[in-house]
């Protein structure tokens, strides 16, 4: 069961300056972390980009925010996109901790600082000093590569390099159809004010599916919701939902890339515009409820 969040490359289009754009992206990364998302995916919306804060800027800031603080300087160095990285709110992601008795311990990201002889490397994983570890059989690593380290004890240090995906929030660039077509996409939801209103009854049914299968939730950009990004008339969103449900009413299909449902998670909004970072908190909080 995985949780994926999709945001457009035009996410910071309304920001007046780089500081404001960085802060906004920080709260998007924080929402993803608070609700234990596995992936934060940036999909292209080039028509909505303003040119100042394009998809490259959005991806870089989000990836930096998702990088553990003890690795940021070594992994990123000085980048123009990160000029105002100091305004990013701390994510303080909870470690995925297992039983120390069987050596599983807690998984952390590390970065290889030196490749030595006899299958050993030195890794910076946020301890006082880089530690020397054996490289598992059939696993090849290079200097500067990020790796997963499982720590079962800090005093004395007991750790091992494991051939597993990096723990924490993964930030990637992809297109909508690819993200929605993943085998582990789960329930594919388009968050939009033009979607069907989220009610207690609907949530009761939806919560079980999400808890069992996971979910992929897509959001729009400021003043440019998903219908605008996809070139769908707002009045046609209902048609897209009927098509996803397998209902044939003879209406020409829309450009919906494969959502299971369009959902309005702020059905009685008091502001004309709900910002993307606000929509993330409202939507993920509701969809994280259990039966």
Secondary structure by P-SEA (a helix, b strand, c coil): cbbbbbbccccccccccaaaaaaaaaaaaaaaaaaccccbbbbbccccccccccaaaaaaaaaaaacccccccccccccccccccccccccccccccccccccccbbbbbbbccccccbbbbbbcccccbbbbbbcccccccccbbbbbbbcccccbbbbbbccccccbbbbbbcaaaaaacccccbbbbbccccccccaaaaaaaaaaaaaccbbbbbbcccccccccccccccaaaaaaaaaacccccccccccccccbbbbcccccccccccaaaaaaaaaaaaaccc
